[in-house]
Every structure is written in structure tokens, then in C-alpha cells.
């Protein structure tokens, strides 16, 4: 029951009360007010981690999280009433944090083998990314997987590949020679310098890098179309509630006519 201002005024100004009683009465009123606020749920800060994956998620020149998926995730968390802490993380640390609950949310692709049974997914797909096999324009499109036999294939360090790509890379009969590099720019440079016959990489980062260099598109074959969802650690505090709140936030914004496309 909320405190009564008239009652409080009468108590505090009664001539029959000892001089110390006004402060005691004020303390009681403060206690009643605090108890009335105790029923308001306090949202825990959501530890959001992301991979450096421009233009979807990256750290900009000011050192701040940026990208289309980051901005959408921020909108959904704000709509759902959650404060959030966004930080970048390498894939191995990200997966370990989602597994043990030290990291709560990742806007990324479902189906990571290291996270099997350890995460929840939003019911809505927030984006889709294409994983492609690139080759130089002076070489013919390969027949897969036969034409990968004994070839050097450039891969990005820290990325997870799903079947059939992961199966091809491990197949001793194909004898693929993986060549690792740390960035999309260096991967394209290696392909151009013939340090590999093929490159497996994601379409949007490759297109962004080629546009930066004013280079024409490379021929490619699409290997996967991967959905992007909000991946939530099962070990995070109130993980199901967080997932449901974010789903409702998505529904609310969509019903209001908000543009949620990336």
C-alpha cells in the first residue's frame, strides 16, 4: 500500500512526538516506499558477444560495436527492456562463453557443433548469409567435390564449417590442402597471388572487400545459405525468459511496421 502524504505530514508535525520521532517516521515511510518498488523486476545486463564479420557485425573506427545485425540486436534488447554490454570475441572464446554462461547472447548462425544442446535460438531469423566457394575468373567453375582433389583451399581462421564442406576438408581421398589466413582481405590477396586455387568465404564480407579495392566480382558457387538468429546460452540467467522477451520484441516491432530487414 503506498504511503499517505497527509498522514505523514500529521505524524511529522505532531507536538506530542519526541524530537527524534520525525526522523524515525521518515525512515518508516522510506521503507514502505522501498518495499513497494521491490516488486518491480530489474533486468540483468545481457552480455552480448559478436564476431568480427563486416558488414553485419564489427568494431568501427571509434572502437564501438557496429553493423546491421548489431543495430538490430540493440533495437530488440531496448524494446524488451534489457541493458546490454556488447563486446567482440574470437570464435573459440565466444563458444566457450556461451557454453558456460559467462556470455549470454550471440547474433549468429545456429548449428555450431561445439554448442550442441547448450543454447537456445530465437524463433525468428534476423538475417541470412551465404557461404561461397570462390575461384579466379581465369579458371573454370569446379565440379564439387571432385575438382577440389589435391587443391589448395584458402580458409578463414576460427570459422566453423558444416557438412558437406567439413566432410570434404577431412576426406583423405580428396586430399584438400587447407591454407589458413586471418582476414578476408588477406584471403582475397592469396587467391589473386595464386597461393590457393579456391577460397571458401562469406559473400557479404568478400563483396565489401572487393568494393573497397574497386575490383570486379569473383565467380563463385554457393555452398550454404545460413540463417542468422539470436543464440542464447542455456546457462545464462533466465535464458528462456530472455529468448521469449526478444521474440516478443521482434513481434511488436514488426506489428508496428518497423523495418527489420538487414
N, C-alpha and C positions, 0 to 999 in steps of 0.2 A: 504493500500500500504506500503511495507516495506521501512524503511529509506535508503537513498542513501549515502553510506560512502564517496564518492568523494565530494558530496555536503556538507556534514557535515564538512569535513576537510577544504573546502574552506571557509565556514562560520566562523569556529572557528579561522582561521588564517588570516582573512582579516584585513589589517592595518587600515581600515576605521571604524571598530567597536569599541565602547567604551569597557573599560576593563571588565565591568560587563556582557557584552553580551555573552561571551563564556559559562558561567555557565547557562545562560538563554537558549541558543541554545541546550546545552546538556540536559537540563530539558525537552525541547520540544521533542527531539529525544527519550528520555526515555518514555515520554508519548505516542508517536506513537507506540513504541515497546510494551508497556503495553496494548494498545488498540488492537494490532494485536493478543495478546495472550488471550484477554478476550473471544474470540470466542471458545476457547478450553474448552470443558466441564470438570469440576472437579468432580470426583467420590466421593460420600459421603461414609464415613466409614460404613460398614454394621455391625450392632450389632447381632452377631451370638450367640445363646444360645443353650446349649445341656444338656441332662440328663446324669447322671452317669449310663452308660449302656454298660459296657465292654463285648466283645472286640470292639464294634462298636464306642462308644464314652465314654471317661472317662478322668480324670485328672491323669497324671502319677506321678511317684515318684519325679520328678523335679518340680511339680506344673504346668505343661503345658498341654494344651488340646491334646489328643491323641486318637487313634482308627481309624479303617478303614474308617468309614463314615466321621470323622473329616478330615482326609487326603484328601479324595476325594472332600469334600466341599471346602477345601483350594485350591485345584488344579482348580476347576471350577471358584472360585472367582478370582483367579490370572489370569486365561485365559480371563475372562470377564473384567479385569482391575479394580476390586474393592478392596480397602483396607478393612480389616475386623478386628473386635475385638471379639475373641472367649472367652466365659466365661460359666462356669457351672451354672445351676439354678435348684432349685426344681420344680417339675411339676406345682404346683399351681402358683408360681411366673412366670414361663415360659408362661403359658397360659394367665395370666393377662397381661403380657408384650406384647404378640402377639396381644391381643385384643385391647390394647390402643396405640400400635405402638412404645412403648419405646424399644421393642425388635423386630428386623426386620426379622430374619430368624432362623428356627429350622429344622435340618435334622431329620425328624421323621415320624410318621405314620399318614396319613390322617384320618378324621372321628372322631376327638375328639369332643364330644358333646359341650363342653364349647367354641369351636372355630367355630361353625357352622355359615357360612356366613361372617366370619371375616378374612379369609385367602385366599390366592391363593396357588396353587400347581404347582410344576414343571411338565412338560408334560412327563418327563422320570422318571421311577422308578430306584432308585440307589441301592436298596437292598431289601431283603425280610427277615422277621423274623418270627419264629414260636412260637406261644403261646401254651404251652402244659399243660396237667394235669398229674402230676407225682404221682406214688404210690410206696410203698416199694415192693421189689421183693418177699417178703413172703406173699403178698396179691394179690388176683386175679384182673384182669382189670375190672373196674366198667362198668356197663351199664348206659349210661347217658340219662337223668339226674337222673333216679330213685335211683341209688345206692349212690347218694350224700345226700339222705334224712337223716337229723339229724346228719350229719357228720361234723367234724371239717376240714375246708379247709384253708390252710395257703396261705396268700396273701401278696404281697409286698406293703408297704405303699406308697401312692402317685401315683400308677399306675391306669390307666383308662382301664376298661374292657368293651367290646362291646357285644351286643346280639350275641348268646343266653346266654353267661356267665353272663352278668349283670342282665339278667332276672332271671336266676337261683338263683343268690345271693339274690335277692329281693323277691323271691317267698315264701310266708308264708307256703304254702303247703309242700314245700321241707324242710323248717326249717334248712337250712345250717347255721352252726356256723362259721363265718369268724374269723380267727386269724391273726392279722396283725404283720408284722415284717419289719425291715428296710433294710435288706440286703439279697442277695442271699445266702451267707454263713450261716447266722442265720436261714434262711428258710429251708435249707437242714438239718441243725442240729436239728431243731424242728421235721422234718419228721422222721429223724433217731431215735430220742428220743421218738417217738410216742406221740408228743404233737399235732398232727394232723394226720388225715387219708390220706389226699391228699394235694398236693401243685400245685398251678397254677402259672407258671413262664415261662419265655422265654428261648428257647433252648440254644442259644449260651452262655449266662452268666452261666447257670447251668452246661453245659459241661465244661466250663473253670474252674469253681469252683471244679468240680469232678476231673478234671485232676490235679489241684493243690494239692488235697488231695490224689491222687493216688487211687481213688475209682472207681469201675466199673460203667458203665452207669445205670441209673434207668429206669425202664419201664415207658412208657408214652403213652398218647393219644393226638394227635394234635387237638387243638380246633380251631385255626385260623392260616392262613398264611397272615401276614400283610405286605403290600408294604411299603417301606420307600421312601419318596420323600423329596424335599426341600419345606418346608412350609413357606410361606412369608406372613407377616402381611399386610392386605389391608391398614392399617393406616401408614405403613412405607413410607418414601419419595420415590416417583416414583416406587411404588411397581410393577406395571405391567412391566415397563422397566427393573427392576431388574430380574423379572421372565423370561422375554424374553431373556435378555442377558445371563442368566445362561443356558437356554435351548440351545442357540446358541453355548455357550462354550462347552456344552456336545456334541453337534453335531460335532463341529470342532475337538475335541479330538478323538472322535470315528472315524471320517473320516480319521484322521491321523494315525489310527491303534493303538492308546493308549489303554492300558488295563484298563478298568473302572470297572472291577468286584471286588467284595469285598471278 
